[in-house]
Amino acid sequence: MLRLTINGKSHDVDVEPDTPLLWAIRDSIGMTGTKYGCGIAQCGACTVHIDGAAVRSCGVTASDAVGKNVTTIEGLAANGVLTAVQKAWVDLDVPQCGYCQSGMIMAVSALLKENPKPTDADIDNAITNICRCGTFQQVRAAIHAAASA
């Protein structure tokens, strides 16, 4: 049994220590906002924050997250109030299919925490998530909108 802190709440999960954090979040805890994309930590659909840093949860074991604060897409909005990034996503109608967007929002939120006014080059270097729908221009516009909010 592992104890994970997800979105500020403690959860006891009955998983093997080498279970990917993604599956502990989705299957054991039941939070399905974090998506499975590639399973090899390349696409970014599974991005969460661990102690504030954007991490691809399919590439981290559940045991590696013990004692750390994990934030999922469900934990970003406070008391139903969207973050600036989430609001920009809605206002600029970023998602098409939307599948990758929770991971994209998590990656962007971490970027803006570290760099509140990123340049296009900063965005290109930090946001390596893949969107099969090709919403990269909308994502860039939303990042700049959130940075200006």
N, C-alpha and C positions, 0 to 999 in steps of 0.2 A: 504494500500500500504506500503510495506516494502522496505527499501533501503539496498541492500547488496553490499559489495565490494568483487568481485570475480576476482581473478588474476589481481588485481590492477585497475579494472574498476568498476564503480558504476552502479548498475542495480536496477531499480524499479520493484518490483515483486508484482503482485496482488494475494496474497495468504493469507489464514488465519494465524494468528500468530503461531498456533500450528502445522502447516504443517511441516513435516520433511524437513530439509535442503536439503536432497537428492532430493526430488521432486521439490523444488524450483530451484535447479541447473539444473536438467534434463528437467522438463516439462515447467517451466516458462522462463528459460534463454536459454535452448536448448543445453547445454553442456552435451554430453552423454558419456564422458569418465569415469565418476564416475558411477559405476554399482550398481544395486540392487541385493542383494544376499539373505539375510535372513529376513531383516526387523526388527530384534531384536538386532542389534549391536553386533552380535557374529562372523560373518564370515569375516568381514573386506573388502569385495568387494567395499564398499562405502567410504572407508577412504579418507579423505581430510585433509588439514592442516587448523587449525584455530589459527591465531596468532602464527604460527610455530609449533604447537603441532598436532600430528596425532590424528584425531577424526573420529569416525564412524558417517557419516552424516545422517544415517537413525534414529539415536538415539538423534539427536539434532534438536530442532525446528528452523525454519527460524528466528523467533524473537530473539532467543538466539545468532544468528550470526550477528545481526544488530550492527554496530559500530566496527566490528572486520574484520580482513583481512583473507579471505578465499582463499586458493590456491587449485586448482584441478589439475589433471594430465595434463590438457591442459596448465596450467600455469608454469610447471616446466622448460621446455626448454626455454632458452633465445635466441631470434633472430634465432631460428632454430637450435641452438647448444644444443645437448643432455647433460644432467647432467651426472656425472660419474656413477650414479646408472642406468640411462636409457641406457647408452652405455654398461655397463656390462651386462645388460639384453639381449641386442642385440648380443653382442659378444659371450656370453655363451649360446645363444639360449634357454633362460629360459622357455618361455611360451609353453604350449602345446595348449590347447584350447584358453588360454589368457584371459578368462573372469575375473578372479580374479586379474590379474596382475596389473591393474592400482592402485587398493587399496594396493596391496603388495608393489609396487614401492613407493607409498606415505608413507607407514609405515616405509619402509627401509630408505627413505630419511630423515625422522624425526629422526630415530635412529642414523644415521651417523652424523647428525648435533649435537646431544647431546653427542654421543660417537663415535669419528672418527675411533677408532680401537677396535671394539667390539670382545669379545671372543665368542666362540660357546655358552657358557652359557648365555652371554648377549643377543645374538640373540634369543635363545630359550625363554628367559624371555620377550623380547620386541616384537617379531614378532609372534603374535598369530593369524594372518590371516589364513584362511583355503583355501587350493587349492585341489579341488576334483581330479585333475589330478595327484597329488602327486609329484609336482616339488620341494619339500622342499630341496633336496640335491643341485639342480641347484641354488635355491634361496640362499642358504648358500654360495655356491661358488661365486655367483655374488656379494653378500655383501662383502665378503673378497676381491674380485677383485676391487670393487669400493672403498673400504677403502684403498687399496694400490695404487690407481690411483693418 
